[in-house]
Amino acid sequence: MLGPIRLTNALIDHLISQPDAVIVNVSSGLAFVPLSATPTYSATKAALHSYSVSLREQLKGKVEMLNAL
């Protein structure tokens, strides 16, 4: 989870200054239907999805935010 957050924070000023900038985070269906055999994976994918949704709202009109499953 720290990787996407830190990378986004490091690049956001640059991305905002670019036309048509896009951030893509790759999540998983396990964010919504967790698998008991992989609880940490499922939890981090859910956290990434939530982060992406929040970031999309925060960056609206500045940087496009995509969350691929």
mmCIF file of the N, C-alpha and C atoms, coordinates in Angstrom:
data_MODEL
# 
_entry.id   MODEL 
# 
loop_
_atom_site.group_PDB 
_atom_site.id 
_atom_site.type_symbol 
_atom_site.label_atom_id 
_atom_site.label_alt_id 
_atom_site.label_comp_id 
_atom_site.label_asym_id 
_atom_site.label_entity_id 
_atom_site.label_seq_id 
_atom_site.pdbx_PDB_ins_code 
_atom_site.Cartn_x 
_atom_site.Cartn_y 
_atom_site.Cartn_z 
_atom_site.occupancy 
_atom_site.B_iso_or_equiv 
_atom_site.pdbx_formal_charge 
_atom_site.auth_seq_id 
_atom_site.auth_comp_id 
_atom_site.auth_asym_id 
_atom_site.auth_atom_id 
_atom_site.pdbx_PDB_model_num 
ATOM 1   N N  . MET A 1 1  ? 0.808   -1.189  0.000   1.00 0.00 ? 1  MET A N  1 
ATOM 2   C CA . MET A 1 1  ? 0.000   0.000   0.000   1.00 0.00 ? 1  MET A CA 1 
ATOM 3   C C  . MET A 1 1  ? 0.858   1.263   0.000   1.00 0.00 ? 1  MET A C  1 
ATOM 4   N N  . LEU A 1 2  ? 2.008   1.188   0.659   1.00 0.00 ? 2  LEU A N  1 
ATOM 5   C CA . LEU A 1 2  ? 2.854   2.382   0.726   1.00 0.00 ? 2  LEU A CA 1 
ATOM 6   C C  . LEU A 1 2  ? 3.458   2.746   -0.633  1.00 0.00 ? 2  LEU A C  1 
ATOM 7   N N  . GLY A 1 3  ? 3.701   1.771   -1.475  1.00 0.00 ? 3  GLY A N  1 
ATOM 8   C CA . GLY A 1 3  ? 4.288   2.037   -2.791  1.00 0.00 ? 3  GLY A CA 1 
ATOM 9   C C  . GLY A 1 3  ? 3.432   2.979   -3.627  1.00 0.00 ? 3  GLY A C  1 
ATOM 10  N N  . PRO A 1 4  ? 2.160   2.640   -3.876  1.00 0.00 ? 4  PRO A N  1 
ATOM 11  C CA . PRO A 1 4  ? 1.311   3.544   -4.660  1.00 0.00 ? 4  PRO A CA 1 
ATOM 12  C C  . PRO A 1 4  ? 1.127   4.921   -4.015  1.00 0.00 ? 4  PRO A C  1 
ATOM 13  N N  . ILE A 1 5  ? 1.012   4.958   -2.692  1.00 0.00 ? 5  ILE A N  1 
ATOM 14  C CA . ILE A 1 5  ? 0.832   6.235   -2.003  1.00 0.00 ? 5  ILE A CA 1 
ATOM 15  C C  . ILE A 1 5  ? 2.080   7.108   -2.153  1.00 0.00 ? 5  ILE A C  1 
ATOM 16  N N  . ARG A 1 6  ? 3.223   6.537   -1.898  1.00 0.00 ? 6  ARG A N  1 
ATOM 17  C CA . ARG A 1 6  ? 4.471   7.322   -1.980  1.00 0.00 ? 6  ARG A CA 1 
ATOM 18  C C  . ARG A 1 6  ? 4.781   7.753   -3.412  1.00 0.00 ? 6  ARG A C  1 
ATOM 19  N N  . LEU A 1 7  ? 4.557   6.872   -4.362  1.00 0.00 ? 7  LEU A N  1 
ATOM 20  C CA . LEU A 1 7  ? 4.815   7.220   -5.760  1.00 0.00 ? 7  LEU A CA 1 
ATOM 21  C C  . LEU A 1 7  ? 3.875   8.335   -6.224  1.00 0.00 ? 7  LEU A C  1 
ATOM 22  N N  . THR A 1 8  ? 2.598   8.221   -5.869  1.00 0.00 ? 8  THR A N  1 
ATOM 23  C CA . THR A 1 8  ? 1.636   9.266   -6.221  1.00 0.00 ? 8  THR A CA 1 
ATOM 24  C C  . THR A 1 8  ? 2.033   10.591  -5.595  1.00 0.00 ? 8  THR A C  1 
ATOM 25  N N  . ASN A 1 9  ? 2.370   10.569  -4.310  1.00 0.00 ? 9  ASN A N  1 
ATOM 26  C CA . ASN A 1 9  ? 2.772   11.801  -3.630  1.00 0.00 ? 9  ASN A CA 1 
ATOM 27  C C  . ASN A 1 9  ? 4.024   12.416  -4.256  1.00 0.00 ? 9  ASN A C  1 
ATOM 28  N N  . ALA A 1 10 ? 4.952   11.574  -4.688  1.00 0.00 ? 10 ALA A N  1 
ATOM 29  C CA . ALA A 1 10 ? 6.193   12.075  -5.284  1.00 0.00 ? 10 ALA A CA 1 
ATOM 30  C C  . ALA A 1 10 ? 5.956   12.715  -6.652  1.00 0.00 ? 10 ALA A C  1 
ATOM 31  N N  . LEU A 1 11 ? 4.953   12.239  -7.383  1.00 0.00 ? 11 LEU A N  1 
ATOM 32  C CA . LEU A 1 11 ? 4.750   12.685  -8.764  1.00 0.00 ? 11 LEU A CA 1 
ATOM 33  C C  . LEU A 1 11 ? 3.557   13.611  -8.967  1.00 0.00 ? 11 LEU A C  1 
ATOM 34  N N  . ILE A 1 12 ? 2.732   13.816  -7.950  1.00 0.00 ? 12 ILE A N  1 
ATOM 35  C CA . ILE A 1 12 ? 1.460   14.511  -8.155  1.00 0.00 ? 12 ILE A CA 1 
ATOM 36  C C  . ILE A 1 12 ? 1.636   15.934  -8.668  1.00 0.00 ? 12 ILE A C  1 
ATOM 37  N N  . ASP A 1 13 ? 2.595   16.677  -8.163  1.00 0.00 ? 13 ASP A N  1 
ATOM 38  C CA . ASP A 1 13 ? 2.797   18.052  -8.643  1.00 0.00 ? 13 ASP A CA 1 
ATOM 39  C C  . ASP A 1 13 ? 3.138   18.067  -10.132 1.00 0.00 ? 13 ASP A C  1 
ATOM 40  N N  . HIS A 1 14 ? 3.972   17.144  -10.547 1.00 0.00 ? 14 HIS A N  1 
ATOM 41  C CA . HIS A 1 14 ? 4.333   17.040  -11.962 1.00 0.00 ? 14 HIS A CA 1 
ATOM 42  C C  . HIS A 1 14 ? 3.113   16.636  -12.798 1.00 0.00 ? 14 HIS A C  1 
ATOM 43  N N  . LEU A 1 15 ? 2.354   15.666  -12.322 1.00 0.00 ? 15 LEU A N  1 
ATOM 44  C CA . LEU A 1 15 ? 1.193   15.197  -13.079 1.00 0.00 ? 15 LEU A CA 1 
ATOM 45  C C  . LEU A 1 15 ? 0.138   16.283  -13.234 1.00 0.00 ? 15 LEU A C  1 
ATOM 46  N N  . ILE A 1 16 ? -0.087  17.055  -12.187 1.00 0.00 ? 16 ILE A N  1 
ATOM 47  C CA . ILE A 1 16 ? -1.082  18.127  -12.250 1.00 0.00 ? 16 ILE A CA 1 
ATOM 48  C C  . ILE A 1 16 ? -0.714  19.149  -13.321 1.00 0.00 ? 16 ILE A C  1 
ATOM 49  N N  . SER A 1 17 ? 0.571   19.349  -13.539 1.00 0.00 ? 17 SER A N  1 
ATOM 50  C CA . SER A 1 17 ? 1.012   20.338  -14.527 1.00 0.00 ? 17 SER A CA 1 
ATOM 51  C C  . SER A 1 17 ? 0.966   19.812  -15.963 1.00 0.00 ? 17 SER A C  1 
ATOM 52  N N  . GLN A 1 18 ? 0.661   18.539  -16.136 1.00 0.00 ? 18 GLN A N  1 
ATOM 53  C CA . GLN A 1 18 ? 0.648   17.932  -17.471 1.00 0.00 ? 18 GLN A CA 1 
ATOM 54  C C  . GLN A 1 18 ? -0.776  17.829  -18.015 1.00 0.00 ? 18 GLN A C  1 
ATOM 55  N N  . PRO A 1 19 ? -0.956  18.093  -19.302 1.00 0.00 ? 19 PRO A N  1 
ATOM 56  C CA . PRO A 1 19 ? -2.285  17.888  -19.892 1.00 0.00 ? 19 PRO A CA 1 
ATOM 57  C C  . PRO A 1 19 ? -2.550  16.387  -20.050 1.00 0.00 ? 19 PRO A C  1 
ATOM 58  N N  . ASP A 1 20 ? -3.744  15.991  -19.764 1.00 0.00 ? 20 ASP A N  1 
ATOM 59  C CA . ASP A 1 20 ? -4.175  14.595  -19.947 1.00 0.00 ? 20 ASP A CA 1 
ATOM 60  C C  . ASP A 1 20 ? -3.398  13.590  -19.106 1.00 0.00 ? 20 ASP A C  1 
ATOM 61  N N  . ALA A 1 21 ? -2.974  13.965  -17.909 1.00 0.00 ? 21 ALA A N  1 
ATOM 62  C CA . ALA A 1 21 ? -2.269  13.037  -17.025 1.00 0.00 ? 21 ALA A CA 1 
ATOM 63  C C  . ALA A 1 21 ? -3.253  12.015  -16.452 1.00 0.00 ? 21 ALA A C  1 
ATOM 64  N N  . VAL A 1 22 ? -2.769  10.787  -16.276 1.00 0.00 ? 22 VAL A N  1 
ATOM 65  C CA . VAL A 1 22 ? -3.597  9.700   -15.752 1.00 0.00 ? 22 VAL A CA 1 
ATOM 66  C C  . VAL A 1 22 ? -2.796  8.909   -14.734 1.00 0.00 ? 22 VAL A C  1 
ATOM 67  N N  . ILE A 1 23 ? -3.443  8.545   -13.642 1.00 0.00 ? 23 ILE A N  1 
ATOM 68  C CA . ILE A 1 23 ? -2.877  7.614   -12.659 1.00 0.00 ? 23 ILE A CA 1 
ATOM 69  C C  . ILE A 1 23 ? -3.690  6.335   -12.761 1.00 0.00 ? 23 ILE A C  1 
ATOM 70  N N  . VAL A 1 24 ? -3.014  5.193   -12.870 1.00 0.00 ? 24 VAL A N  1 
ATOM 71  C CA . VAL A 1 24 ? -3.690  3.907   -12.942 1.00 0.00 ? 24 VAL A CA 1 
ATOM 72  C C  . VAL A 1 24 ? -3.227  3.044   -11.782 1.00 0.00 ? 24 VAL A C  1 
ATOM 73  N N  . ASN A 1 25 ? -4.164  2.616   -10.947 1.00 0.00 ? 25 ASN A N  1 
ATOM 74  C CA . ASN A 1 25 ? -3.874  1.661   -9.885  1.00 0.00 ? 25 ASN A CA 1 
ATOM 75  C C  . ASN A 1 25 ? -4.544  0.346   -10.240 1.00 0.00 ? 25 ASN A C  1 
ATOM 76  N N  . VAL A 1 26 ? -3.854  -0.758  -10.023 1.00 0.00 ? 26 VAL A N  1 
ATOM 77  C CA . VAL A 1 26 ? -4.399  -2.070  -10.340 1.00 0.00 ? 26 VAL A CA 1 
ATOM 78  C C  . VAL A 1 26 ? -4.811  -2.758  -9.054  1.00 0.00 ? 26 VAL A C  1 
ATOM 79  N N  . SER A 1 27 ? -6.098  -3.025  -8.957  1.00 0.00 ? 27 SER A N  1 
ATOM 80  C CA . SER A 1 27 ? -6.661  -3.673  -7.778  1.00 0.00 ? 27 SER A CA 1 
ATOM 81  C C  . SER A 1 27 ? -7.059  -5.101  -8.147  1.00 0.00 ? 27 SER A C  1 
ATOM 82  N N  . SER A 1 28 ? -8.045  -5.634  -7.462  1.00 0.00 ? 28 SER A N  1 
ATOM 83  C CA . SER A 1 28 ? -8.469  -7.008  -7.697  1.00 0.00 ? 28 SER A CA 1 
ATOM 84  C C  . SER A 1 28 ? -9.903  -7.171  -7.236  1.00 0.00 ? 28 SER A C  1 
ATOM 85  N N  . GLY A 1 29 ? -10.584 -8.129  -7.815  1.00 0.00 ? 29 GLY A N  1 
ATOM 86  C CA . GLY A 1 29 ? -11.928 -8.473  -7.349  1.00 0.00 ? 29 GLY A CA 1 
ATOM 87  C C  . GLY A 1 29 ? -11.928 -8.916  -5.899  1.00 0.00 ? 29 GLY A C  1 
ATOM 88  N N  . LEU A 1 30 ? -10.761 -9.350  -5.416  1.00 0.00 ? 30 LEU A N  1 
ATOM 89  C CA . LEU A 1 30 ? -10.657 -9.768  -4.014  1.00 0.00 ? 30 LEU A CA 1 
ATOM 90  C C  . LEU A 1 30 ? -10.790 -8.583  -3.057  1.00 0.00 ? 30 LEU A C  1 
ATOM 91  N N  . ALA A 1 31 ? -10.759 -7.369  -3.577  1.00 0.00 ? 31 ALA A N  1 
ATOM 92  C CA . ALA A 1 31 ? -11.030 -6.197  -2.746  1.00 0.00 ? 31 ALA A CA 1 
ATOM 93  C C  . ALA A 1 31 ? -12.480 -6.191  -2.289  1.00 0.00 ? 31 ALA A C  1 
ATOM 94  N N  . PHE A 1 32 ? -13.350 -6.809  -3.085  1.00 0.00 ? 32 PHE A N  1 
ATOM 95  C CA . PHE A 1 32 ? -14.786 -6.817  -2.807  1.00 0.00 ? 32 PHE A CA 1 
ATOM 96  C C  . PHE A 1 32 ? -15.282 -8.157  -2.278  1.00 0.00 ? 32 PHE A C  1 
ATOM 97  N N  . VAL A 1 33 ? -14.616 -9.225  -2.673  1.00 0.00 ? 33 VAL A N  1 
ATOM 98  C CA . VAL A 1 33 ? -14.975 -10.569 -2.215  1.00 0.00 ? 33 VAL A CA 1 
ATOM 99  C C  . VAL A 1 33 ? -13.689 -11.218 -1.706  1.00 0.00 ? 33 VAL A C  1 
ATOM 100 N N  . PRO A 1 34 ? -13.320 -10.918 -0.449  1.00 0.00 ? 34 PRO A N  1 
ATOM 101 C CA . PRO A 1 34 ? -12.032 -11.399 0.060   1.00 0.00 ? 34 PRO A CA 1 
ATOM 102 C C  . PRO A 1 34 ? -11.939 -12.922 0.138   1.00 0.00 ? 34 PRO A C  1 
ATOM 103 N N  . LEU A 1 35 ? -10.736 -13.396 -0.030  1.00 0.00 ? 35 LEU A N  1 
ATOM 104 C CA . LEU A 1 35 ? -10.441 -14.826 0.039   1.00 0.00 ? 35 LEU A CA 1 
ATOM 105 C C  . LEU A 1 35 ? -9.768  -15.102 1.382   1.00 0.00 ? 35 LEU A C  1 
ATOM 106 N N  . SER A 1 36 ? -10.325 -16.006 2.148   1.00 0.00 ? 36 SER A N  1 
ATOM 107 C CA . SER A 1 36 ? -9.805  -16.247 3.501   1.00 0.00 ? 36 SER A CA 1 
ATOM 108 C C  . SER A 1 36 ? -8.365  -16.755 3.488   1.00 0.00 ? 36 SER A C  1 
ATOM 109 N N  . ALA A 1 37 ? -7.948  -17.367 2.397   1.00 0.00 ? 37 ALA A N  1 
ATOM 110 C CA . ALA A 1 37 ? -6.580  -17.879 2.311   1.00 0.00 ? 37 ALA A CA 1 
ATOM 111 C C  . ALA A 1 37 ? -5.552  -16.757 2.112   1.00 0.00 ? 37 ALA A C  1 
ATOM 112 N N  . THR A 1 38 ? -6.018  -15.594 1.670   1.00 0.00 ? 38 THR A N  1 
ATOM 113 C CA . THR A 1 38 ? -5.107  -14.466 1.416   1.00 0.00 ? 38 THR A CA 1 
ATOM 114 C C  . THR A 1 38 ? -5.666  -13.171 2.017   1.00 0.00 ? 38 THR A C  1 
ATOM 115 N N  . PRO A 1 39 ? -5.791  -13.112 3.335   1.00 0.00 ? 39 PRO A N  1 
ATOM 116 C CA . PRO A 1 39 ? -6.422  -11.934 3.945   1.00 0.00 ? 39 PRO A CA 1 
ATOM 117 C C  . PRO A 1 39 ? -5.635  -10.636 3.749   1.00 0.00 ? 39 PRO A C  1 
ATOM 118 N N  . THR A 1 40 ? -4.329  -10.690 3.811   1.00 0.00 ? 40 THR A N  1 
ATOM 119 C CA . THR A 1 40 ? -3.533  -9.469  3.659   1.00 0.00 ? 40 THR A CA 1 
ATOM 120 C C  . THR A 1 40 ? -3.634  -8.937  2.240   1.00 0.00 ? 40 THR A C  1 
ATOM 121 N N  . TYR A 1 41 ? -3.545  -9.815  1.265   1.00 0.00 ? 41 TYR A N  1 
ATOM 122 C CA . TYR A 1 41 ? -3.683  -9.417  -0.138  1.00 0.00 ? 41 TYR A CA 1 
ATOM 123 C C  . TYR A 1 41 ? -5.042  -8.769  -0.372  1.00 0.00 ? 41 TYR A C  1 
ATOM 124 N N  . SER A 1 42 ? -6.093  -9.429  0.101   1.00 0.00 ? 42 SER A N  1 
ATOM 125 C CA . SER A 1 42 ? -7.449  -8.908  -0.078  1.00 0.00 ? 42 SER A CA 1 
ATOM 126 C C  . SER A 1 42 ? -7.611  -7.550  0.599   1.00 0.00 ? 42 SER A C  1 
ATOM 127 N N  . ALA A 1 43 ? -7.081  -7.411  1.802   1.00 0.00 ? 43 ALA A N  1 
ATOM 128 C CA . ALA A 1 43 ? -7.203  -6.155  2.552   1.00 0.00 ? 43 ALA A CA 1 
ATOM 129 C C  . ALA A 1 43 ? -6.446  -5.019  1.868   1.00 0.00 ? 43 ALA A C  1 
ATOM 130 N N  . THR A 1 44 ? -5.254  -5.299  1.352   1.00 0.00 ? 44 THR A N  1 
ATOM 131 C CA . THR A 1 44 ? -4.493  -4.231  0.698   1.00 0.00 ? 44 THR A CA 1 
ATOM 132 C C  . THR A 1 44 ? -5.141  -3.827  -0.625  1.00 0.00 ? 44 THR A C  1 
ATOM 133 N N  . LYS A 1 45 ? -5.748  -4.758  -1.327  1.00 0.00 ? 45 LYS A N  1 
ATOM 134 C CA . LYS A 1 45 ? -6.454  -4.415  -2.561  1.00 0.00 ? 45 LYS A CA 1 
ATOM 135 C C  . LYS A 1 45 ? -7.696  -3.581  -2.249  1.00 0.00 ? 45 LYS A C  1 
ATOM 136 N N  . ALA A 1 46 ? -8.379  -3.875  -1.152  1.00 0.00 ? 46 ALA A N  1 
ATOM 137 C CA . ALA A 1 46 ? -9.524  -3.059  -0.727  1.00 0.00 ? 46 ALA A CA 1 
ATOM 138 C C  . ALA A 1 46 ? -9.053  -1.652  -0.350  1.00 0.00 ? 46 ALA A C  1 
ATOM 139 N N  . ALA A 1 47 ? -7.930  -1.575  0.344   1.00 0.00 ? 47 ALA A N  1 
ATOM 140 C CA . ALA A 1 47 ? -7.378  -0.274  0.716   1.00 0.00 ? 47 ALA A CA 1 
ATOM 141 C C  . ALA A 1 47 ? -6.975  0.515   -0.527  1.00 0.00 ? 47 ALA A C  1 
ATOM 142 N N  . LEU A 1 48 ? -6.371  -0.140  -1.500  1.00 0.00 ? 48 LEU A N  1 
ATOM 143 C CA . LEU A 1 48 ? -5.968  0.530   -2.739  1.00 0.00 ? 48 LEU A CA 1 
ATOM 144 C C  . LEU A 1 48 ? -7.193  1.047   -3.485  1.00 0.00 ? 48 LEU A C  1 
ATOM 145 N N  . HIS A 1 49 ? -8.249  0.257   -3.512  1.00 0.00 ? 49 HIS A N  1 
ATOM 146 C CA . HIS A 1 49 ? -9.473  0.699   -4.172  1.00 0.00 ? 49 HIS A CA 1 
ATOM 147 C C  . HIS A 1 49 ? -10.029 1.949   -3.485  1.00 0.00 ? 49 HIS A C  1 
ATOM 148 N N  . SER A 1 50 ? -10.104 1.927   -2.162  1.00 0.00 ? 50 SER A N  1 
ATOM 149 C CA . SER A 1 50 ? -10.612 3.075   -1.409  1.00 0.00 ? 50 SER A CA 1 
ATOM 150 C C  . SER A 1 50 ? -9.737  4.305   -1.629  1.00 0.00 ? 50 SER A C  1 
ATOM 151 N N  . TYR A 1 51 ? -8.438  4.133   -1.606  1.00 0.00 ? 51 TYR A N  1 
ATOM 152 C CA . TYR A 1 51 ? -7.499  5.223   -1.856  1.00 0.00 ? 51 TYR A CA 1 
ATOM 153 C C  . TYR A 1 51 ? -7.737  5.811   -3.249  1.00 0.00 ? 51 TYR A C  1 
ATOM 154 N N  . SER A 1 52 ? -7.914  4.954   -4.232  1.00 0.00 ? 52 SER A N  1 
ATOM 155 C CA . SER A 1 52 ? -8.125  5.397   -5.609  1.00 0.00 ? 52 SER A CA 1 
ATOM 156 C C  . SER A 1 52 ? -9.419  6.190   -5.753  1.00 0.00 ? 52 SER A C  1 
ATOM 157 N N  . VAL A 1 53 ? -10.476 5.733   -5.105  1.00 0.00 ? 53 VAL A N  1 
ATOM 158 C CA . VAL A 1 53 ? -11.758 6.444   -5.159  1.00 0.00 ? 53 VAL A CA 1 
ATOM 159 C C  . VAL A 1 53 ? -11.618 7.828   -4.531  1.00 0.00 ? 53 VAL A C  1 
ATOM 160 N N  . SER A 1 54 ? -10.951 7.907   -3.397  1.00 0.00 ? 54 SER A N  1 
ATOM 161 C CA . SER A 1 54 ? -10.742 9.190   -2.725  1.00 0.00 ? 54 SER A CA 1 
ATOM 162 C C  . SER A 1 54 ? -9.867  10.116  -3.564  1.00 0.00 ? 54 SER A C  1 
ATOM 163 N N  . LEU A 1 55 ? -8.807  9.556   -4.136  1.00 0.00 ? 55 LEU A N  1 
ATOM 164 C CA . LEU A 1 55 ? -7.897  10.343  -4.963  1.00 0.00 ? 55 LEU A CA 1 
ATOM 165 C C  . LEU A 1 55 ? -8.613  10.865  -6.211  1.00 0.00 ? 55 LEU A C  1 
ATOM 166 N N  . ARG A 1 56 ? -9.484  10.042  -6.792  1.00 0.00 ? 56 ARG A N  1 
ATOM 167 C CA . ARG A 1 56 ? -10.248 10.465  -7.970  1.00 0.00 ? 56 ARG A CA 1 
ATOM 168 C C  . ARG A 1 56 ? -11.045 11.737  -7.654  1.00 0.00 ? 56 ARG A C  1 
ATOM 169 N N  . GLU A 1 57 ? -11.676 11.755  -6.502  1.00 0.00 ? 57 GLU A N  1 
ATOM 170 C CA . GLU A 1 57 ? -12.465 12.927  -6.105  1.00 0.00 ? 57 GLU A CA 1 
ATOM 171 C C  . GLU A 1 57 ? -11.554 14.136  -5.849  1.00 0.00 ? 57 GLU A C  1 
ATOM 172 N N  . GLN A 1 58 ? -10.444 13.892  -5.190  1.00 0.00 ? 58 GLN A N  1 
ATOM 173 C CA . GLN A 1 58 ? -9.509  14.965  -4.853  1.00 0.00 ? 58 GLN A CA 1 
ATOM 174 C C  . GLN A 1 58 ? -8.881  15.598  -6.095  1.00 0.00 ? 58 GLN A C  1 
ATOM 175 N N  . LEU A 1 59 ? -8.630  14.789  -7.116  1.00 0.00 ? 59 LEU A N  1 
ATOM 176 C CA . LEU A 1 59 ? -7.939  15.271  -8.320  1.00 0.00 ? 59 LEU A CA 1 
ATOM 177 C C  . LEU A 1 59 ? -8.878  15.589  -9.473  1.00 0.00 ? 59 LEU A C  1 
ATOM 178 N N  . LYS A 1 60 ? -10.179 15.565  -9.221  1.00 0.00 ? 60 LYS A N  1 
ATOM 179 C CA . LYS A 1 60 ? -11.167 15.797  -10.277 1.00 0.00 ? 60 LYS A CA 1 
ATOM 180 C C  . LYS A 1 60 ? -10.854 17.090  -11.029 1.00 0.00 ? 60 LYS A C  1 
ATOM 181 N N  . GLY A 1 61 ? -10.817 16.979  -12.352 1.00 0.00 ? 61 GLY A N  1 
ATOM 182 C CA . GLY A 1 61 ? -10.528 18.134  -13.197 1.00 0.00 ? 61 GLY A CA 1 
ATOM 183 C C  . GLY A 1 61 ? -9.052  18.426  -13.374 1.00 0.00 ? 61 GLY A C  1 
ATOM 184 N N  . LYS A 1 62 ? -8.194  17.671  -12.689 1.00 0.00 ? 62 LYS A N  1 
ATOM 185 C CA . LYS A 1 62 ? -6.750  17.901  -12.780 1.00 0.00 ? 62 LYS A CA 1 
ATOM 186 C C  . LYS A 1 62 ? -6.022  16.696  -13.365 1.00 0.00 ? 62 LYS A C  1 
ATOM 187 N N  . VAL A 1 63 ? -6.262  15.524  -12.778 1.00 0.00 ? 63 VAL A N  1 
ATOM 188 C CA . VAL A 1 63 ? -5.611  14.289  -13.212 1.00 0.00 ? 63 VAL A CA 1 
ATOM 189 C C  . VAL A 1 63 ? -6.681  13.207  -13.220 1.00 0.00 ? 63 VAL A C  1 
ATOM 190 N N  . GLU A 1 64 ? -6.728  12.435  -14.303 1.00 0.00 ? 64 GLU A N  1 
ATOM 191 C CA . GLU A 1 64 ? -7.682  11.331  -14.368 1.00 0.00 ? 64 GLU A CA 1 
ATOM 192 C C  . GLU A 1 64 ? -7.170  10.171  -13.495 1.00 0.00 ? 64 GLU A C  1 
ATOM 193 N N  . MET A 1 65 ? -8.073  9.558   -12.767 1.00 0.00 ? 65 MET A N  1 
ATOM 194 C CA . MET A 1 65 ? -7.719  8.452   -11.867 1.00 0.00 ? 65 MET A CA 1 
ATOM 195 C C  . MET A 1 65 ? -8.452  7.211   -12.312 1.00 0.00 ? 65 MET A C  1 
ATOM 196 N N  . LEU A 1 66 ? -7.710  6.158   -12.644 1.00 0.00 ? 66 LEU A N  1 
ATOM 197 C CA . LEU A 1 66 ? -8.308  4.885   -13.058 1.00 0.00 ? 66 LEU A CA 1 
ATOM 198 C C  . LEU A 1 66 ? -7.919  3.815   -12.054 1.00 0.00 ? 66 LEU A C  1 
ATOM 199 N N  . ASN A 1 67 ? -8.863  2.942   -11.759 1.00 0.00 ? 67 ASN A N  1 
ATOM 200 C CA . ASN A 1 67 ? -8.600  1.804   -10.888 1.00 0.00 ? 67 ASN A CA 1 
ATOM 201 C C  . ASN A 1 67 ? -8.990  0.552   -11.648 1.00 0.00 ? 67 ASN A C  1 
ATOM 202 N N  . ALA A 1 68 ? -8.016  -0.165  -12.164 1.00 0.00 ? 68 ALA A N  1 
ATOM 203 C CA . ALA A 1 68 ? -8.268  -1.371  -12.951 1.00 0.00 ? 68 ALA A CA 1 
ATOM 204 C C  . ALA A 1 68 ? -8.391  -2.573  -12.020 1.00 0.00 ? 68 ALA A C  1 
ATOM 205 N N  . LEU A 1 69 ? -9.339  -3.433  -12.339 1.00 0.00 ? 69 LEU A N  1 
ATOM 206 C CA . LEU A 1 69 ? -9.489  -4.666  -11.555 1.00 0.00 ? 69 LEU A CA 1 
ATOM 207 C C  . LEU A 1 69 ? -8.860  -5.822  -12.273 1.00 0.00 ? 69 LEU A C  1 
# 
